């Protein structure tokens, strides 16, 4: 459906752009588009923080040594952007965050009492995709991952997986998505593509299958879709444009902890090998934004909309009152925009509707005298409220993430 194509809508709504000088596959986000990204990420972090995650921060490059230890240099080398320093040292732009996060975990010894450790950050990774594979926001060179890694004991895997699964369900339920789950397993005909032994893979795949069955998920198996270090649950969602996308992912990894010798001290004072769980809820903010732009046709719900309510003065004499209202809404945390251009009232209203804002308010003599503000939504429904009731209504709708 062309009218829902995120590339066209992104341009019309001034959300993102591409530049020949910057290069293909490297989107540039406008102020409006950046708000959209931030709202998606803020919601994910809220769900994670409630479940005990802590923020971490890592650099965008690493020595070659880190990826040689993790196995990515051998298995993933063609997709790495490589850098050589003036002194001849080899570095790479990070294509994923997990090896860096292992080093945060491994900075000190951990007791079983400290397990699990849950780290999360939203950061860009970089993959050298072929130019012919790039397209809009769905296939880019700079990928913003809402990435999390849980370091836990084997006995904690199921509980941690289900906590992440709850986050996935809550996040996509908010947008009205119905999810099905792909059990992404290794390709048994190409064992050389993966790290670790067949015994480790058999155990990991069996645990994921058992969890999906116990949860009663709508799932199917995808041989050959696993990550190089472990099997995963890939969540598939269909948006209102009728396109199915892989959205969230949860990955069970018993190989990276082996390669980095990650352990905790158990109740007996012994070294115990741990397990690593990788989790991305949006998958990537670029792809998630594309899916949501197409899902809503650019007409976002109030909480997600970069601009939430427009204030439209009928004429110049109504400008001061309109500006006061605009400032009050901004102070209340509502993203208000003042339509004070020297245009006709009809053109101002058309501009707001074309920009797909959730609400607008027209201010004239009657509104100034009565203090009653006519709040009109995209469907043409109108109610009159005083300023306090207006702020309360919009704030509640934002907080509750009304669709």
N, C-alpha and C positions, 0 to 999 in steps of 0.2 A: 504494500500500500504506500504509494509515493507520498501521500499527504502526511504519513507518519514516519517517513524516513528521517532518522535522527540527524543525518548530515544536513538535510534541507532545513529542518526545524532549528537545529543549532545555529545556523546562519540567520534565519528569520528572527529568532529570539535573542540573538547576540550572546550566545553561551560560550562558544569556542571558535577558534579559527586555525588555519594552517598557513604557514609562510614558506615560500620557495627558498628564502634565505636561511630559514631554520632547518627545513628539510621535511620530507614526507614521513608520516608516522610519528610526528612530534607535535601533538596538539598544544595550542596556546589558549589558556582559559581566561576569559574576560572576568570582570568583577561579578557579573550575574552568574556565570558558569561556576566560578569559584565558590559562591554561596551554595549552589546546588551540591557540589562536591563536599563541602564542609558539613552540610546538613545530613547527608548520607553517612559520612564518617562519624559525626557526633552521635547519631542514633546507635551505630554499631558499638561505639565506645561505651555508651550508657549501658547497653546490654552486657558488655563484657565486664565493666567495672562492678556491676551488681553481682558478678560471679567470681570475683577475686583476682582479676587480671591486673598487672602492673605495666606501666608504660616503660619502654626502653628506647634507646636511640643509637644508631650505628652509622658509620661512614658509608659513602657510596662506592668506595673502591676497596680492594684488598690485595695483598700479596698473592702471587700464584700459589704459594705453599698451602694456603687455606683450602683452596679448591682441589689441590692434589690430594690432600688428606681426606676431604669429603667425597672425592671420586668424580666431582663435576668436571674437572679439567680433562679427564680421560673420556667421559661419556657425553659431555655437553660442550666440548671445546669449540665447535663450529658456531655456536650461538653466542659466544662470549665476545664482548667488545674488549680488546686487549690494549694495554698501555705499557709503554716502556719509558722508564724515567731517564733523566739525563745521565744517571750513573749506571744505566743498563739493567736496573731491576725490573722484573716483569710484574705487572699488576693487571687487574681486570675490573671493569665496572660490574657491580654485583647483579647477577641475573635472578637471584633469590636471596633471602635473608637468613635462612636457617643456619648456615655454617657460622655466620657472625654471632647468632644468638647462642650457639653452643659455647662460644667463648665467654659470653656473659655468665652462663650457668657454671662454667668450669673455672671461674675466677677464684673460687674458694671451695672447701669441702662442704658437703651438705649431709645433714642427718636425715633419717627417715621422718623425723618430726617436722622437717621443713618442706616435705613433699606433699603435694606437687608444687612446682614453681611454674607460674603462668606469666609469660611475657607477651606484650602486644605493641605494635607500632604501625603507623601508616606511613609508607615511604615508597619512593620510586625504585624500580629495578629496570634493567636494560637488557634487551635481547636483540641480537642481530638477525632480525627476520629478513627474508628476501623481499625486495620492493614490490614485486607482483602480488605478495600475500597481504599487503597492508590495505586497510579499508576503514575510513572513518575513525570512530573511537573503538571499534571492536577488535582491531588488530593494529597495534602500535609498537613503536620501539621503546618508548618510555611508559612503563606500566606501574600504576600506583596501586600497591597491594595493601589492603587492610589485614596485615599479617599477624598471626599469633602462633606461639609455640609453647606447648605444655610439656614440661619435663616431669615424668611421674614414674611410679613403681608399676610393675605388671598388674598388681592387684587393684590399681586405681584407673586402669585404662577404660573400662566400661563406663564408670561414673563420669569421667572427664569427657568421653566421647558423647555421652547423652546430654551433658550440660551444653556442649557446643551445638548439638543437634537442636536443642531447645532454642538457642539463640537464632539459628537458621530459620526455624519454623516461625518464631515471633517476628523476625525481620520481614520475611516475605509475606506472611499473613497480613501485615500492615498494608501491603500494596494489593492484596487480593490475589496473590499468586498461588496456584496449586502446584506442588512440587512432586516429581518422581525422582527416584534415586538410582544412579548407575553405580554398581559395584565395579570399580575400575581395577581390574586384576592384570597380572603380567601376561605376556604372550608366551605360552609354554613352548612354542617353536623357536623362540629367540631369547634364550636365557642370557646370552652375552650382553643384552641391552640393560641388564639390571645389576644392582649391587647385592651382595649377600648370597646365602645358601638357599637351596630349595626348601630346607627344613624351616628356616625363618619365614620364608614366603608362605608356605603352607599354613603355618600357625597364624600369621597375620591375616591372611585371606579368610581363614576359617572363623576368626573372631569377628571380622566385619560382617560376614554372611549371617552369623548367629545373632548379632545385634539387630540387623535389618529385619530378620524374621521375627525376633522377639518384639520389636517395636510395631510390627504390622505395617511396615512401609510398602509403598508401591515401588518395587525395585526390579531391576534387571541387571544381568552381568555384562560387562564390557571387556572381554579379553584384549590385552594389548594397550589398554588405556591407563595403566598404572604409572605412577612416577618412577624414576629410576631407582629410588631407595625404598619404595613400599607401596602397597595397595591403598586405595582411597575410596571415599564416598563422594561422588560428584552429584550435586543436586541440579536437576534440570527443571527450568520453569518456562512456561509459555506466557508471553505478554498479550495485551489486547490487540496487537498488530498481527497475532497469529503465528509468531516466530518463537521457536523453542531455543533456549540458550542454556549452556552450562553456566550456573551462577556460583553458588557456594561450593566449597570443597573441604573435606576433613580427611587427613592422611595419617595412617598409622605407620610409624617408622621404627623398626628395630635395627636398622643397619647403620645409620649415622651415629647413634650412641656407641656402637661397636667400634666404628672407625676413629672416633674421638675419645674412646675409653671413658665415657661418661658414667659415673656411679654415684650412689649415695651410701651412707653407712647404715646398715640395718640394725634391728634390735639386738643382734648378737655381736655388734661391733665389726661386722664383716663388710667388705666391699660388695655392693649389689648393683648389677647392671640395670640401668633405667631404660625407659621407653620414651620416645618423642612423638608428640602429636602435632601435626601442622594444621592450621585452620585459617581459611579466608572466607569471610561471610559475603562480602560483595564480589569476591573473586578478583576483580580489579575495579577501581572507581571509574575508569574510562568505560569499560564494558557495561558496568551497572548503570552508569548515567545514560548510555545509549539505549539500553533496554527500557529504562524508565521514561526517557523522552518519547520513545515510540509507544510505550504502554499508555501514557496519558495524552499522546498527541501534543505535548508541550503544555497542556492545561493541568499543571501540577496542583495537588491539594495544597491547602493554605500553608501547612507547616514546612513544605518542601519548596514552595515557590520563592524564587529569588526576590521578587517584589510582591508583597502580599495585599496591599490595598492602595489605591490611587485616590488622592484628594484633588477634585476638579473644581476650581473657582469658576463661577459663571462669567464674571468679568473682573476687571482690575480692582474694582472697589471691594471685591470679596477676597482679595489676595491676602491681606493681613490675617484675617480670621482663619483662612485655609492654612496659612503657614503655621499659626499657633497650634492648630489641630494636628498638622503634620509632625511638629516637634513633640507634642504630647504622646503621640503614638510611638514615635522613635524611642522616647524615654521609657515607655512601657515594654520595649523590646519587640515591637511590631515593625516590620520592614515596610514603611510607608514611602510613597513617592508622590511628589507634588507636581501636578500637571499645570505649570504656570506659563506655558508658552503663549505667545500672542496669536492664538488661533481661535476659531469659532468653537462654541461649546460642542457642536456636533462632531467636529474633527477631533477634539480632545477625547470624546467618548469613544469614537472609532479607533483611535490610537490605542487606548487602554484595552479595548476588546481584541484588537489584533495582537497585542502583547500577551493576551491570555491571562491577565491578572485575575485572581479569584474574586476580588471585590473592588468596588469604587464608590465614592461618595461625592455627590454634586453639591456645592455650597453656593447658595444664593441668599437673597434678602430674608426669605421665610426661615431658612435654617439658622441664620444668625440671630434672628429675633426670638425664635422658639427654643433654640438649643437642641432641637431634635435633628438627628443626623440620618439621612436616608441611605442605608447600607444596601447596595444592590450587588447580587452575585452574577456569575456567568450565565445562569439560566434565566436571568431577568427578574428573579424574585427579590422583593424589596421589603425591608422592615425599617422602622424608625426607632432610634435609640439615643439616649443622652450619652455624653462622653464616657461616663463611668461604666454604663451598661455595654457600650461598644467595646471598650477595652476588655471587660470581663468576658464577653462573648468570643472575641478573637483570641484572647489568651488561652481560654479553655479549649477552643478548637485546635490551636497549635499544640498545646500540651498533650491532648488526647490523640493527636495525629489522625483527625477525622479525614476519611478518604473523600 
